[in-house]
Amino acid sequence: GITEGGHSFEEETVVRDLALQGALILMQHCPRLQSELHVTMETPGVDGAKVMKLRGYVVRIDSSEEKGHSAVGVVFTE
């Protein structure tokens, strides 16, 4: 992703809420509103873990969720 200061970042994080259209993700970085995010998720499968790569954009940021973290709402475009 891209921070509000314009710097790119990558982090491992926790998905709080997941739907077909998007997700609420807890992040240490605070991404820029309406910026693009690339989300990679590992999902369990019969043949082992599978990797899903999704692209989306930031539609909501709530920095009061947990101290030092932001709750980031992402809408998936792919």
C-alpha positions as CSV (number, residue, x, y, z in Angstrom):
1,G,0.0,0.0,0.0
2,I,0.8,3.7,0.1
3,T,0.9,5.7,3.4
4,E,-0.7,9.1,3.8
5,G,2.9,10.5,3.5
6,G,3.3,8.8,0.0
7,H,5.6,6.0,1.1
8,S,5.0,2.4,0.0
9,F,4.7,-0.3,2.6
10,E,4.2,-4.0,3.1
11,E,3.0,-5.6,6.3
12,E,1.5,-8.9,7.6
13,T,-1.8,-8.2,9.3
14,V,-5.1,-9.6,10.6
15,V,-8.4,-9.5,8.7
16,R,-11.2,-8.6,11.1
17,D,-14.1,-9.0,8.8
18,L,-14.2,-10.6,5.3
19,A,-16.9,-10.4,2.6
20,L,-16.9,-11.0,-1.2
21,Q,-16.8,-7.3,-1.8
22,G,-14.2,-6.3,0.7
23,A,-12.7,-6.6,4.2
24,L,-11.9,-4.7,7.4
25,I,-8.2,-5.1,8.1
26,L,-6.2,-4.1,11.2
27,M,-3.0,-2.4,10.2
28,Q,0.0,-0.7,11.8
29,H,0.4,1.6,8.8
30,C,-2.2,4.1,7.9
31,P,-2.8,4.0,4.2
32,R,-3.9,6.9,2.1
33,L,-7.7,7.1,1.6
34,Q,-8.7,5.9,-1.9
35,S,-5.3,4.4,-2.4
36,E,-4.8,1.0,-4.0
37,L,-3.9,-2.1,-1.8
38,H,-2.7,-5.5,-2.9
39,V,-3.9,-8.1,-0.4
40,T,-2.5,-11.6,-0.3
41,M,-4.3,-14.2,1.8
42,E,-3.4,-17.8,2.5
43,T,-6.5,-20.1,2.7
44,P,-6.6,-23.7,3.9
45,G,-7.4,-26.3,1.3
46,V,-7.6,-30.1,0.8
47,D,-4.2,-30.0,-0.9
48,G,-2.7,-27.6,1.5
49,A,-2.7,-23.8,1.7
50,K,-3.7,-21.8,-1.3
51,V,-2.8,-18.2,-2.0
52,M,-5.4,-15.6,-3.0
53,K,-4.2,-12.3,-4.4
54,L,-6.7,-9.5,-4.4
55,R,-6.6,-5.9,-5.4
56,G,-8.7,-3.2,-3.8
57,Y,-8.8,0.4,-2.6
58,V,-9.2,2.0,0.8
59,V,-12.7,3.3,1.5
60,R,-12.5,3.9,5.3
61,I,-9.9,4.4,8.0
62,D,-10.6,4.3,11.7
63,S,-7.5,4.9,13.9
64,S,-9.4,4.4,17.2
65,E,-9.9,0.6,16.8
66,E,-6.8,-0.5,18.8
67,K,-3.8,1.5,20.1
68,G,-1.2,1.6,17.4
69,H,-3.4,0.1,14.8
70,S,-5.9,1.4,12.2
71,A,-9.0,-0.4,11.1
72,V,-8.9,-0.1,7.3
73,G,-12.0,-0.8,5.1
74,V,-11.0,-2.2,1.7
75,V,-13.3,-2.7,-1.3
76,F,-12.0,-5.4,-3.7
77,T,-11.9,-4.6,-7.4
78,E,-10.6,-8.0,-8.5
